[in-house]
Amino acid sequence: MSTLYLFNRDLRLKDNKALERACEEELINFAIAIKETKDWGESKKQFYFESVENLKNNLNKLGHELYQVHENDFKALEGIDRVIMTKNYNSKELPLLNSYTGEVIEVEQSTLFSIEELPFSLKNLPQTFTPFRHKMDKVKKIPCELKSQYSLPKRGGVNLSLCSVSELSEVNTKFKGGEDAGQARLNYYFSKKDLASHYFETRNGMLDFDDSTKFSPWLSWGCISANTIYHKLKNYEKEYGANKSSYWIFFELLWRDYFKFLSLQKGDLIFDLKGTARRELEFHPDQDQLFKQWKEAKTEEDFVNANMNELNENGWMSNRGRQNVASFLAKTYKVNWLWGAKYFENHLIDADLESNQGNWGYLAGVGVDPRDRKFNIERQQSIYDPEGEYIKKYSPKNACL
């Protein structure tokens, strides 16, 4: 029997439960489902292929090759009897599996809490985040043991192409892709006493790299796991003490879990224009032109333009910026929110499909808790960029110097 371990959004060798399951096989090969990147921003491509290259090199050190299949190649898995992989939480993640007739073993590990740990069934998942959070706060979560080394089975025979990373460039980005870089960021962040202990106060900062954890790019691609973050967080709290800020890092992981579980419950409704709330929206008759202005950072709002420039240049935007530009597109410009979600998906290096769809639907008023959340951009700017330093950096031509 030919068995293939298929990497997708678990680009790591440490703390990988699916890889641990693969080690039970007598013979195995490793392949990655390469993403379709033609519409991606350059920074996102760079981070992704750096992560693939790092995975490949780490596997090579253990005596294994990394093969590749394209996520849209429906014939790629012909001749493979069994695929072992990390569980997906949406129907669009790996198209090549739609026609695969062999055995698929999915191992749940992308969320902090497993489905079995939920104090309710998926069917009874709360329809807004706050009651979900309150229920989960009562669940005593013990970090799983971190496994940094696995004894990999011998290689089997396989008719696949070796992974060749040819799209690396010299794009100047804020982030370095890969498991090694992700582990380095984790170790750095939790080694500094004042970072996690002040996270709640600094998390909306827009200029300092350490204002927020910046774990999300590596977490999104599975270069680090939610369990590893939680493990490091609890060790930090043992050493330095717990407070509201350290709890809020856990809170962010809960939001991520919630959107993944919501995706399992709602299915393709998270990709539907009416959202999970099934709400009709009205759009501006010139929404095509308005969308073009938004993505090219040519709106009438300097704060929006600065955030879009940062996204287009670096593949990154702060959480505060994301909320503002999403609200502006969906509520002020009245443009199809799915267009904005797709643009984020193609350009954010940390775009997590379930969280991205969930947050856009939330801000467009068709997701969980579908209240009207139209941001006052001028007020937001006065709070989060009062001196205009962010605008001066990312939208200097428009800034009132």
Number of C-alpha atoms within 10 A of each C-alpha: 12 16 25 26 23 22 24 21 21 29 26 27 21 20 23 27 19 22 24 18 15 26 17 12 15 14 17 24 23 24 20 24 21 20 16 11 13 9 11 18 21 25 25 27 26 24 25 26 21 21 25 27 21 20 22 24 15 18 17 12 9 12 11 18 18 24 23 19 21 17 18 16 15 16 13 18 21 12 13 17 15 19 22 21 23 22 18 18 20 20 13 13 14 18 15 18 20 11 12 18 12 15 12 16 16 14 18 17 21 26 20 22 22 12 15 9 13 15 14 14 12 15 11 9 17 17 15 14 16 12 12 18 15 10 13 18 13 9 12 8 12 11 18 12 10 14 13 10 12 15 11 20 15 13 16 14 10 15 11 14 11 15 18 13 11 8 12 14 12 8 14 12 16 12 20 19 25 25 27 17 18 25 19 10 18 19 13 11 21 20 13 11 14 11 21 29 23 17 22 18 13 17 22 15 19 20 12 9 11 15 19 23 17 19 19 19 25 31 23 22 26 25 29 29 28 25 22 22 22 19 16 18 22 19 14 20 17 10 10 14 12 15 14 15 18 20 17 17 20 18 16 11 18 21 17 21 21 24 24 22 22 27 23 18 18 16 15 14 17 28 20 15 19 19 26 25 19 14 12 10 15 8 13 14 10 11 15 12 11 18 22 12 15 22 20 13 22 19 19 11 16 25 29 26 23 25 25 26 22 19 24 21 17 21 28 27 22 20 13 15 24 19 18 22 25 26 25 24 26 26 20 15 17 20 26 20 27 20 16 21 20 15 15 28 20 20 22 22 29 24 23 21 23 21 20 21 26 27 20 26 28 23 26 29 27 25 24 20 16 18 12 13 16 18 17 12 18 13 11 15 20 12 10 17 17 12 12 18 16 22 24 17 14 20 23 15 11 16 16 10 10
